[in-house]
Amino acid sequence: MPEDRRAILKAMQDRVLLCDGAMGTMLYLKGVFVNRCFDELNISEPRLVASIHKEYINAGAEVIETNTFGANRYKLEKFGLEHRAAEINRLAVEHVRTAAGGKPVFVLGAVGPLGRLIIHEKGITPQQAHDAFVEQVSVLVEAGVDGIIFETISHLGEMAIALEAAREVDREIPIVGQFAFADEHNILAGASVQEAVTLLEEKGADVVGANCAVGPRTLLEVTRNLVALTDRPVSVMPNAGSPEYVDGRLLYFATPDYFAKYAQYFIDAGARLVGGCCGTTPEHIHSMAGTVRALGKSGKVAIKAVAVEEESRLEEVPMAERSPLGRKLSAGQFVISVEIDPPKGLRHAKAVEGARVLKAAGVDVINIADGPRATARVNPQSIGLIFEREVGIETILHTSCRDRNLLGLQSDMLGAYTNGFRNILAVTGDPPMMGDYPSATGVFDVDAIGLVNMLKNLNQGLDMGGRSLKDQTAFTIGVGANPAAQNPEREMDRLERKIEFGAEYIMTQPIYDHELLRRFLKSVEHLKRPVLAGILPLASYRNAEFLHNEVPGMTIPDAIRERMYKAGDNGGAEGIVIAQEMLLEIRQHAQGVYIMPPFNRYKVALQVLEVIMPLSGIVSDQMQS
């Protein structure tokens, strides 16, 4: 246990923690029969238990539960092992520490239900239940766990006894209390989510949560309900769906990719501790790890600045003097930006030709994406140099936090400025598991908020640690926003923090709903920052369905997808009409447009722009070629 006995709770304030998955499922998959006592394996199969813990740690879990879910006197009694309860619990903690091998993981002592009715007439008495919980928790605490997790409890009464017993053993030990829920509103024994939260808070649980019984979709709604009802951290650990018997084996079918998607939803909903229960494996946790690293930082910025002498901080260059884009934004001009993805290989002629055509059409600035959807592409600065020096068009460099640590980010930003780049869009970056190389490591020393803070410091002549550079940059600093975010409150909170730390303009995800655009612009009026609203012309009905269902952050209304469906083979043309309609709406209400041509078809961007700017004959000829 660390010197700071509340360390795991403090860590949850800074970031979302990733817990491990199922122990029983893994033992079962490795050939241990279900009629064996899994907890006894701490004695007879220590290497097997430790190896499973190690698999979860290698998969990215920061929190590991001990193999003690059923290691209480009453469950062990069925195997004639009640007299070895203390030994089993003590060894379980040792096995996690052995598996960690010095790595900084938090160890939670897992405590499940007693498996007996707690009533006087049948089963055991409340006092006997209390004594059993005291016995198990005492050994786990003495063995050095970082906290206790009561999980899969289905009755209010049993949870109350468990929490009272734990607090009798140790008043400071962090405690996670997780009920098993039957549906979105009730635990298995029938009590409401409000009753469950009230009991957990009154009896001293530090973290309020749900696990087991149901899969991610139901527990997502439970998580939202819990977050709405408590100010304490919320944990969620779903099953991998509902099990089925196949050829005599119990199998779960929710995939690792599915869990990665729901990890994002859980984080958006406000969960601070996420993991898996029955049916989940190290593969599920590995898939969740990329999402947690990408999205699990709190509003706090991970740049720890040293004390700054105020005389070292330089006055920033006015935005209008930093770049042509800064001048146009400062003057309130309508800005047209088009995105170009860098090539995946060495052939960049198509991208360069696209930039030339867009410049000839009157486009103001080219956005250069940075490894979009976690794909390996040419560095944005490399292709940007060609655009700026050979084509003569201004660029906005997207800069992702996924691939660089703090040192690399600062070095790249100083290098970008030296090479003449003046416009940066700070993005957190898609998790590696979404892309071509899912085993790649996501760095995420900071998220977009932290990068904005770094750029602001550079503009004031300070490095990331607050030390004077004896000079200063003059970047215009942009950030992204998603008007259709599943959790609009969290999205707005993050956007406000981006502005607080220095963001100067906003570029949105693609919008397909006119009313949504107006609502979003109204909601950000108080930020007093120019907005370039996003447009991604749809290429086909299939393309619309893919974007809506499989691309994080994308929402395409039913009516738009219906139009694309009815268009049939003319889907591309209908997609351009839809984009033009949105562009006219954006022209009235926002300060700019940010067009993302599908599949790098730059001429589609020009067709969209025809409704607000006439194309020259040269450009028209190029579009026909």
Buried (B, 14 or more C-beta within 10 A) or exposed (E): BEEEBBBBBEBBEBBBBBBBBBBBBBBBEEEBEEEBBBBBBBBEBBEBBBBBBBBBBEBBBBBBBBBBBBBBBBBBBEBEBBEBBBBBBBBBBBBBBBBBEEEEBBBBBBBBBBBBEBEEEEBBEBEBBBBBBBBBBBBBBBBBBBBBBBBBBBBBBBBBBBBBBBBEBBEEBBBBBBBBBBEBEBBBBEBEBBBBBBBBBEBBBBBBBBBBBBBBBBBBBBBBBBBEBBEBBBBBBBBBBEBEEEEEEEBBEBBBBBBBBBBBBBBBBBBBBBBBBBBBBBBBBBBBBBBBBBBBBBBEBBBEBEEBEEEBBBEBBEBBEBBBBBBBBBEEBBBBBBBBBBBEEEEBEEBBBBBBBBBBBBBBBBBBBBBBBBBEBBBBBBBBBBBBEEBEBBBBBBBBBBBBEBEEBBEBBBEBBEBEBBBBBBBBBBBBBBBEEBEBEBBBBBBBBBBBBBBBBBBBBBBBEBBBBEEBBBBBBBBBBBBBBBBBEBBBEBBBBBBBBBBBBBBBBBBBBBEBBBEBBEBBEEBEBBBBBBBBBBBBBEBBBBBBEEBBBBBBBEEBBEBBBEBEEEBBEBBBBBBBBBBEBBBEBBBBBBBBBBEBBBBBBBBBBBBBEEBEEEBEEBBEE
